[in-house]
Amino acid sequence: MDFEFSPEQRAIAETTRRFVEKEMPRRKVLQWVRDKVEPPQELFEKLGALGYYGFLLPEAYSGLERPDPMGMLAFVEQFARASAAVTTAWGRAAVILAPLVAKFGSPEQKDLVLPRVMRGEVFMALGLTEPGSGSDAASLRTTAVRRPDGCWVINGEKLYCSQAKSAGFLILAARTNPKVAKQEGISTFLVQDPGRNPSIELTRIETMGLGPVPTFSMHLRNLVLPPDALIGEEHKGWQCVLGGLDNERLYHGAIGVGASQAIIDEVVAYVKQREQFGKPLSKLQSVRHKIVDMQLRVEAARLLVYRGASVLDRTGSCHNEASFAKVAGAECYMHCAYTGLQLLGGYGYTVDSGLPMHFQDAKLFEIGGGAMEVQRDIIARGLGL
Ligand SMILES: Cc1cc2nc3c(=O)[nH]c(=O)nc-3n(C[C@H](O)[C@H](O)[C@H](O)COP(=O)(O)OP(=O)(O)OC[C@H]3O[C@@H](n4cnc5c(N)ncnc54)[C@H](O)[C@@H]3O)c2cc1C
């Protein structure tokens, strides 16, 4: 199996690395974290200008001959070095939701959403999780009822709807048939400018990390959507959501790999120059071994992430492989944030070192987009258990 990047994919990695150094220096990212503000849209428009929203979109919108999951990983690994959180603001549109619109949306929906996403002009939000349905997402209770005029009336409550206020488009999952099995009665809808809709009440939820990517609870009270807001077929929304979740899990793995590698690079530089007991910390065997163990996890996670991309490239989906990638990448990130902070000592505990940010962000990836236990359940099913 050859997981080497092509020359074009290497160029994506290199361009992204330079982009991140210039546009997202640590002091700027830490300012976003401290102030709990989203990065300016301009940052994402620059990514759009580079074509970095199109990795998983069809040629008509991306200009690529075919989708390029490996190119997507080349980008994510480098971008996540600066901020895992900010990577999710890009990925919710580029990786999870725009490909969903491309696959299931009507021609009008595609023309409305995809060019704006490609230009990096809009964030996207996903309204799936509810107070009573998280890991068991298909048990959602928000309802969508069709009126005689064909419009949809939506009522319910959503939780942790990231970037719902600033998003240009929200993809909302709601129950359209309560009488059938839970996965069979769900439909998905496209909502424009959710933050400006008077029938949608948003309340920011304070979170441990992910400061630059605010998340909200969302009350939907008699939200009326036009007939053409339905994405794909009525009652078939679960299939739409699932493909998006697989993509999310794969790129979450890549975020873990990129952010972990950034931590390791930082730690290596630090322990080589920091002297204690008359020699650099890097000469202490237990320090060296800790760093080696971090790198071992990164290498293993990277291979699983690349394998996922390779399967997605060949078959168009990657259910099991995405779960492997997510578990390996997320647990690697948590481990590297924890161990990296320890190895930087008092400096690691300072906000300016960037390690507290990593420490707080890393935990999200073991929960959001499907907890580690849920991923292990998926892998177990693949093993016939
Ligand atoms: C910062 C943040 C941003 C988010 N953004 C979004 C978003 O934009 N849109 C959206 O729809 N959702 C979003 N989510 C929701 C996220 O995907 C859910 O939190 C996640 O799926 C877990 O659901 P839950 O929190 O309800 O946990 P629960 O389902 O209540 O699970 C709690 C814990 O129970 C354990 N557990 C659960 N199921 C199993 C199992 N089968 N076997 C063993 N143990 C299990 C796990 O340890 C799990 O962590 C976000 C969450 C966070 C924290």
PDBQT file of the ligand as one rigid body, heavy atoms in Angstrom, charges set to zero:
ROOT
HETATM    1  C1  LIG A 401     -17.875  21.641  21.647  1.00  0.00    +0.000 C 
HETATM    2  C2  LIG A 401     -18.868  20.737  20.984  1.00  0.00    +0.000 A 
HETATM    3  C3  LIG A 401     -19.290  21.019  19.694  1.00  0.00    +0.000 A 
HETATM    4  C4  LIG A 401     -20.267  20.234  19.079  1.00  0.00    +0.000 A 
HETATM    5  N1  LIG A 401     -20.736  20.588  17.857  1.00  0.00    +0.000 NA
HETATM    6  C5  LIG A 401     -21.815  19.948  17.354  1.00  0.00    +0.000 A 
HETATM    7  C6  LIG A 401     -22.464  20.439  16.180  1.00  0.00    +0.000 A 
HETATM    8  O1  LIG A 401     -22.029  21.418  15.568  1.00  0.00    +0.000 OA
HETATM    9  N2  LIG A 401     -23.589  19.805  15.763  1.00  0.00    +0.000 N 
HETATM   10  C7  LIG A 401     -24.104  18.724  16.403  1.00  0.00    +0.000 A 
HETATM   11  O2  LIG A 401     -25.137  18.208  15.977  1.00  0.00    +0.000 OA
HETATM   12  N3  LIG A 401     -23.500  18.219  17.502  1.00  0.00    +0.000 NA
HETATM   13  C8  LIG A 401     -22.379  18.814  18.002  1.00  0.00    +0.000 A 
HETATM   14  N4  LIG A 401     -21.777  18.333  19.152  1.00  0.00    +0.000 N 
HETATM   15  C9  LIG A 401     -22.347  17.169  19.819  1.00  0.00    +0.000 C 
HETATM   16  C10 LIG A 401     -21.444  15.953  19.868  1.00  0.00    +0.000 C 
HETATM   17  O3  LIG A 401     -21.353  15.317  18.634  1.00  0.00    +0.000 OA
HETATM   18  C11 LIG A 401     -21.976  15.070  21.003  1.00  0.00    +0.000 C 
HETATM   19  O4  LIG A 401     -21.611  15.714  22.213  1.00  0.00    +0.000 OA
HETATM   20  C12 LIG A 401     -21.454  13.655  20.974  1.00  0.00    +0.000 C 
HETATM   21  O5  LIG A 401     -21.986  12.940  19.886  1.00  0.00    +0.000 OA
HETATM   22  C13 LIG A 401     -21.762  12.898  22.267  1.00  0.00    +0.000 C 
HETATM   23  O6  LIG A 401     -23.109  13.027  22.601  1.00  0.00    +0.000 OA
HETATM   24  P1  LIG A 401     -23.518  13.478  24.104  1.00  0.00    +0.000 P 
HETATM   25  O7  LIG A 401     -22.711  14.671  24.447  1.00  0.00    +0.000 OA
HETATM   26  O8  LIG A 401     -24.976  13.585  24.171  1.00  0.00    +0.000 OA
HETATM   27  O9  LIG A 401     -23.017  12.307  25.026  1.00  0.00    +0.000 OA
HETATM   28  P2  LIG A 401     -23.859  11.010  25.456  1.00  0.00    +0.000 P 
HETATM   29  O10 LIG A 401     -24.433  10.350  24.270  1.00  0.00    +0.000 OA
HETATM   30  O11 LIG A 401     -24.761  11.373  26.570  1.00  0.00    +0.000 OA
HETATM   31  O12 LIG A 401     -22.679  10.102  26.002  1.00  0.00    +0.000 OA
HETATM   32  C14 LIG A 401     -21.951  10.452  27.198  1.00  0.00    +0.000 C 
HETATM   33  C15 LIG A 401     -20.816   9.474  27.363  1.00  0.00    +0.000 C 
HETATM   34  O13 LIG A 401     -21.362   8.167  27.527  1.00  0.00    +0.000 OA
HETATM   35  C16 LIG A 401     -20.518   7.203  26.940  1.00  0.00    +0.000 C 
HETATM   36  N5  LIG A 401     -21.235   6.457  25.892  1.00  0.00    +0.000 N 
HETATM   37  C17 LIG A 401     -22.171   6.922  25.019  1.00  0.00    +0.000 A 
HETATM   38  N6  LIG A 401     -22.582   5.958  24.191  1.00  0.00    +0.000 NA
HETATM   39  C18 LIG A 401     -21.892   4.842  24.536  1.00  0.00    +0.000 A 
HETATM   40  C19 LIG A 401     -21.852   3.518  24.045  1.00  0.00    +0.000 A 
HETATM   41  N7  LIG A 401     -22.620   3.119  23.013  1.00  0.00    +0.000 N 
HETATM   42  N8  LIG A 401     -21.040   2.634  24.664  1.00  0.00    +0.000 NA
HETATM   43  C20 LIG A 401     -20.264   3.019  25.699  1.00  0.00    +0.000 A 
HETATM   44  N9  LIG A 401     -20.228   4.265  26.193  1.00  0.00    +0.000 NA
HETATM   45  C21 LIG A 401     -21.035   5.162  25.629  1.00  0.00    +0.000 A 
HETATM   46  C22 LIG A 401     -19.331   7.982  26.344  1.00  0.00    +0.000 C 
HETATM   47  O14 LIG A 401     -18.287   8.013  27.281  1.00  0.00    +0.000 OA
HETATM   48  C23 LIG A 401     -19.886   9.365  26.143  1.00  0.00    +0.000 C 
HETATM   49  O15 LIG A 401     -18.883  10.364  26.123  1.00  0.00    +0.000 OA
HETATM   50  C24 LIG A 401     -20.770  19.086  19.757  1.00  0.00    +0.000 A 
HETATM   51  C25 LIG A 401     -20.310  18.784  21.037  1.00  0.00    +0.000 A 
HETATM   52  C26 LIG A 401     -19.383  19.580  21.648  1.00  0.00    +0.000 A 
HETATM   53  C27 LIG A 401     -18.936  19.241  23.046  1.00  0.00    +0.000 C 
ENDROOT
TORSDOF 0
